[in-house]
Amino acid sequence: MIRVPDASPVGDALAWAARIMAIGIVMFVPGVIGTWLDKRYGLGLLGPAGFVLGLTASLIWLVKIGGNSKNRRSS
């Protein structure tokens, strides 16, 4: 992430809002797709697996963003 030194607070807020929405989508969409595939093919495993995969990916992303934010504040 490249941060412009003269960025406005509104721009920073919009950037964080976009990141949070993207993380929410990453958390939710794999489970929805897995549930849809379960209903389509008569399976019962892809929905829960999708939600677990989405949760894992979003938590990794949150930790990565949190680490980047902490490093940026200290310097």
N, C-alpha and C positions, 0 to 999 in steps of 0.2 A: 504494500500500500504506500503510495506516495502522498505525502501531506504537504499542501501548500502553506507556507508560513502565514500568509495574509488571508487565510480562509475565514469566511464569516461564520458566526455561531450557528446561523440558520443552515448553512451548507453542511457543517459538521453534524447537526441534528438530523438532517435528511440522509446523510450518509449512514449514520447509525441506525436510523429507521429502516433503511433499505437492507442493511446487514441482518437486522433482527427478523424482518419479513422473510428474507431468503433462508435463514436458519429454520424458521417455522415451516416453510414449504418443504425443505429437505427432511424435516422431521415427519411430516404428515403424508406427503405424496407417495412414498414407497409402500406404505401400509394400505392406502386406498387402491393403488394399482394391484397389489397383492390380493386384496379382498375381491377386486373385480375379476382377477384371473382365477381365484378360488371358485367363485360363482360360475364362471364361464366353463371351466373344465372339471368342476365337481371335486376339487381338492379342498384341503382344510389346513394347509400349512403355510401357504405363501402370504396370507394376510398378516398373521402374527410375526412371521419372519421379516416382512417388510417394515412393520412398525419397530421391531428391534433394530434392524439395520438403519432405519431413519433416525432413531433415537441415538444410536451409537455415533453415526456420522455427524449429527448436530452437536453432540457433546464434545467430540473431538474438535469441531470447528469453533465452538465457544471457548474451549481451553486455549486454542491457538490465538484467537482474537484477544482474549484476556491477557495472555502473555505478551502480545505485541503492544497492547495498551499500557501495561505496567512498565515495559522497557522504554516506551516513548516518554512517559511522565518523568522518569528519573533522569533522563538526559537533557 
